[in-house]
Amino acid sequence: MTKFALFGAGFIGKVHANNIAAHPRATLQYVYDINTEAAQQVASRLGAHVASTPEEIWAADDVDCIPIGLGGSNPALPWRWIPSSPRLRARTSRTHR
Ligand SMILES: NC(=O)c1ccc[n+]([C@@H]2O[C@H](COP(=O)([O-])OP(=O)(O)OC[C@H]3O[C@@H](n4cnc5c(N)ncnc54)[C@H](O)[C@@H]3O)[C@@H](O)[C@H]2O)c1
């Protein structure tokens, strides 16, 4: 089972969420969005938790994959967050070898 945490609960985030929910070997664990109401709607519909900060997801040991569906003017934002997590940094570097 691949465990997902979704960043962004807007248009494309919902598409990702629905695809994850429809897959028999995928599960949506967390949803994070600065619009907590949007995150809550997706999370409650699909049985996931709302993360109140990105760090909550970085610290979680039940996340394998993080699709990014953030809007806004700074698409690099999530990549600035990642170095704060040694565990995810290690995982990211393994992925790119
Ligand atoms: N709409 C599409 O068909 C489509 C397809 C491929 C890629 N994309 C890309 O996906 C991204 C999102 O597009 P969308 O159409 O879903 O936009 P959207 O506005 O519907 O959703 C974006 C979500 O990101 C959240 N958000 C913005 N800044 C944030 C931050 N700093 N932290 C947490 N959450 C934040 C917003 O609250 C919103 O819920 C864009 O970069 C877009 O280019 C969109």
The ligand as a Tripos MOL2 file, in Angstrom:
@<TRIPOS>MOLECULE
LIG
   44    48     1     0     0
SMALL
NO_CHARGES

@<TRIPOS>ATOM
      1 N1         -5.8870   22.9600  -12.9650 N.am      1 LIG1
      2 C1         -5.2280   22.1090  -13.7610 C.2       1 LIG1
      3 O1         -5.7800   21.4770  -14.7040 O.2       1 LIG1
      4 C2         -3.7640   21.8420  -13.5070 C.ar      1 LIG1
      5 C3         -3.1340   20.8180  -14.2040 C.ar      1 LIG1
      6 C4         -1.8020   20.5400  -13.9600 C.ar      1 LIG1
      7 C5         -1.1010   21.3120  -13.0340 C.ar      1 LIG1
      8 N2         -1.7080   22.3240  -12.3880 N.ar      1 LIG1
      9 C6         -0.9400   23.0930  -11.4200 C.3       1 LIG1
     10 O2         -1.3920   22.7530  -10.1180 O.3       1 LIG1
     11 C7         -1.2530   23.9000   -9.2820 C.3       1 LIG1
     12 C8         -2.5910   24.1740   -8.6090 C.3       1 LIG1
     13 O3         -3.5610   24.4450   -9.6090 O.3       1 LIG1
     14 P1         -5.1160   24.4000   -9.2640 P.3       1 LIG1
     15 O4         -5.8280   24.5920  -10.5330 O.co2     1 LIG1
     16 O5         -5.4010   23.1820   -8.4420 O.co2     1 LIG1
     17 O6         -5.2420   25.7150   -8.3410 O.3       1 LIG1
     18 P2         -6.3380   25.9930   -7.2190 P.3       1 LIG1
     19 O7         -6.2500   27.4740   -6.9790 O.co2     1 LIG1
     20 O8         -7.6460   25.3870   -7.5410 O.co2     1 LIG1
     21 O9         -5.7810   25.2470   -5.9210 O.3       1 LIG1
     22 C9         -4.5750   25.6180   -5.3000 C.3       1 LIG1
     23 C10        -4.6620   25.3210   -3.8100 C.3       1 LIG1
     24 O10        -3.3640   25.6050   -3.2430 O.3       1 LIG1
     25 C11        -3.5970   26.2070   -1.9830 C.3       1 LIG1
     26 N3         -2.3950   26.9570   -1.6250 N.ar      1 LIG1
     27 C12        -1.8800   28.0630   -2.2360 C.ar      1 LIG1
     28 N4         -0.7320   28.4460   -1.6380 N.ar      1 LIG1
     29 C13        -0.5210   27.5630   -0.6300 C.ar      1 LIG1
     30 C14         0.4970   27.4370    0.3560 C.ar      1 LIG1
     31 N5          1.5200   28.2910    0.4370 N.pl3     1 LIG1
     32 N6          0.4160   26.4190    1.2450 N.ar      1 LIG1
     33 C15        -0.6380   25.5460    1.1930 C.ar      1 LIG1
     34 N7         -1.6280   25.6110    0.2750 N.ar      1 LIG1
     35 C16        -1.5740   26.6050   -0.6150 C.ar      1 LIG1
     36 C17        -4.8390   27.0680   -2.1630 C.3       1 LIG1
     37 O11        -5.4550   27.3700   -0.9320 O.3       1 LIG1
     38 C18        -5.6950   26.1890   -3.0770 C.3       1 LIG1
     39 O12        -6.5900   25.3620   -2.3590 O.3       1 LIG1
     40 C19        -0.7710   25.0610  -10.1740 C.3       1 LIG1
     41 O13         0.6430   25.1530  -10.0240 O.3       1 LIG1
     42 C20        -1.1370   24.5970  -11.5450 C.3       1 LIG1
     43 O14        -0.2900   25.1540  -12.5330 O.3       1 LIG1
     44 C21        -3.0390   22.5800  -12.5740 C.ar      1 LIG1
@<TRIPOS>BOND
     1     1     2 1
     2     2     3 2
     3     2     4 1
     4     4     5 ar
     5     4    44 ar
     6     5     6 ar
     7     6     7 ar
     8     7     8 ar
     9     8     9 1
    10     8    44 ar
    11     9    10 1
    12     9    42 1
    13    10    11 1
    14    11    12 1
    15    11    40 1
    16    12    13 1
    17    13    14 1
    18    14    15 2
    19    14    16 1
    20    14    17 1
    21    17    18 1
    22    18    19 2
    23    18    20 1
    24    18    21 1
    25    21    22 1
    26    22    23 1
    27    23    24 1
    28    23    38 1
    29    24    25 1
    30    25    26 1
    31    25    36 1
    32    26    27 ar
    33    26    35 ar
    34    27    28 ar
    35    28    29 ar
    36    29    30 ar
    37    29    35 ar
    38    30    31 1
    39    30    32 ar
    40    32    33 ar
    41    33    34 ar
    42    34    35 ar
    43    36    37 1
    44    36    38 1
    45    38    39 1
    46    40    41 1
    47    40    42 1
    48    42    43 1
@<TRIPOS>SUBSTRUCTURE
     1 LIG1         1 GROUP 0 **** ****
